[in-house]
Amino acid sequence: MADSEAFDQVCELLEELTEFSTLESRGTVRIALKQAGLTSASVRPSELAVVVKAVLNGELDSRGVSDADSVCGRICESLSQISDTPSGETPESVFSRLGGAD
Amino acid sequence: MQTFMVTSILVSTIVGTIVGIKLLLLASRTRQFPEFSVGAALFCYAAIAQPALLVSASLGPDLSHEHQMVLLAIRLLAYYSTLVGLSAFAWQVFGAASRWRKALTVTLALTALFTAVLSYWASWNQLGINGQVPLYARFSTSLQYVIMFAWMSVESLAYYRQMRKRQVLGLADVVVTNRFGVWGVSAGASSVLVLCILFISLTRPDALGNDPLSAALVSATGVVSSVGWWLSFMPPAAYLRWLRRQNASEVSHG
């Protein structure tokens, strides 16, 4: 399954703003997504922004990135430029519908 | 124990029929496949197969062979539709593009069809006892249900784990997260209970439904399924309020 546009954009920017290689930046973002219970294929920009602030920041710190806060700030800024359209039918959207209005 | 068993069948009939109709009505509005498949599966099981089983069990010896065959055909068709509906639901919801899920669904559907035809043929030729489904056919049908429920349970519980992580970050709703958990646990319990019933039907075929243990297992299956359907798809307001209170307390305690 192809990765989402938001995921690709975050990885490219992370590679640009740090000394990470392509593999390292994609791997780091994937680890952050896994900790948040999300996947690279279906993650939405708004969800990724939350993950960047809450999880990726700490991951960058632990990997010796000195200005993790500013890197994450730049990434969130770029994510706000992508339209936050739902990524099609997901198990979550189906189960949400099946219970009716909660 | 027999009274408890009949009560549990009646409860699962009523709950399953109401939940099934609710989901079918939802499907008629949304025109989406998942609600249609799970709604149709619950309706076929609860509103058709279970009542046919009760009628067959209570009137069995008084019915003519032709009438028994009609009831058996209705039951087999309803059980088959339930199995196919639930398998298709799991396939479409957890990975419509996945090849192995498609292969598993098709395999279950084809083997279940073969078993249903075999059961009917054997009963028509009176190879079973009193129009009952022959033992070998019952074994195969039960095994298909064990596999389907186990698959559904593993998928739902794996997704539940993901949703719990999202919930911590405020990215998932507590009610929807809980729905995956309840559905997964009830499917898992159903799988284990059907496996136990299968074991009894193989080791002590005459005891099925007649001794306390097997009657308790059959009853428990009905109760567990009913609770699972009810809490997943028609959760009462008090339960939702309790879930939200639990979540708020978890958040406030970090």
Interface residues (C-beta under 8 A of the other chain):
Chain A: M1 Q35 A36 G37 L38 E47 V50 V51 A54 V55 E89 P91 E92 V94 F95 S96 R97 L98 G99 G100 D102
Chain B: K22 L23 L26 T30 Q32 P34 E35 V38 V93 F94 A96 A97 Y159 R161 Q162 M163 R164 K165 R166 L169 G170 L171 A172 D173 V175 V176 R179 F180 W183 S232 F233 M234 P235 L240
